[in-house]
Amino acid sequence: MGVTQLKSRLSEYLRLVRNGETVLITDRDEVVAELRPTRRKCNPADSLEGLLDSLAERGEVTRASQPKRRWTWKVKGLGLPAGSANALLGEIRSDR
């Protein structure tokens, strides 16, 4: 939608955004902006499942298609010896 159309039909587009739509604004056939619903802050008391569902609805995360059952996350690291990161950072900083 062009800028002129946005000006003349702003109320209609705001209604679409309020209902969850994202509206792209163009100027000379180039997208220059987007109108989208604001990100609502979650109540800390909300459940993790509720938070993940709302993020998935907004397209910010993709939920797993299968339940995780007894699966747990195991951190393996990068396989570098202890202290490698500090040594590399020290080397980079000494070049400055």
N, C-alpha and C positions, 0 to 999 in steps of 0.2 A: 504494500500500500504506500502511495506517495504522501508527501508532506501535506499537500493541498487536501487530499482525501482525509487525512488524519484530522486536520483542523475542522473540516466540515462535519465529521462524524465521530468526534472524540468520545462523546457519551456512549455510543454504541461499542466502540473498541474497549473502553474502560469496563463495560459490562462483560465483554468476552474475557478480559484479563481477570476480572473478579471471579469468573467461573473456571479459572485455571488455564485459559488459553495463553499462548505467547504470540504477540503480534509483531511482525518485522516491519520497520519503517525504512522506506527507500527514498533516495534523492538521486534523480537521473539514473534510475535502474541499478543503483548501488545501495546495498543494505548499509544503513548508517546507525541504526539503533534498534533496540527491541523493547517492547513493553511486556513485562511478565509479572506474575504474582510475586509479592514480596516473600522473602523467606521468613517464616514465622519462627520465633524462638520457642523451643520446646520447654515444657514444664519439667523441671528436674525430677518430679515425682512420676513422670510418664515411664512406662515400661520400655525396656530395650526393644522388645518386639514391635511396640507401637511406633517407636522412633524409626526403626528400620523400615517398617511399612510406609511411613510417611516419606522417607527418603527415596524409597523405591517408586512411589507414586509420582514423585517429582523427577524421576529419571536420574537421580544422583548416585544411586547404587543399584546393583542387580542382586536380588535375593537368590539364594541357592534353590535349585529345583528339588533337591532331596534333603530330608532332615539329616543332621550330622550324627545322630545317635551317640556312639561312644567315642567318636573321633575327637582328638584334641590337637591343638597346634603345638608343634615342636620347633623351637628355634635352633637352627644349626649354625648360624653365623656364616662368615665368609670363608672359614677354613684357614685363616691367617693366624700365625702365632700371637700370643698375648703381647700387647705393646706395639704391634705393627702400625696401628692407626696413629698413635702418638708419635712414633718415629717419622712416619710420612709427613704428618702435619709440621713437625719440627723442621724437617728438611725443606718443605715448601716455604715456611715462614722465614727461614734463614736466607732464602733467595731474594727476599724483598729488600 
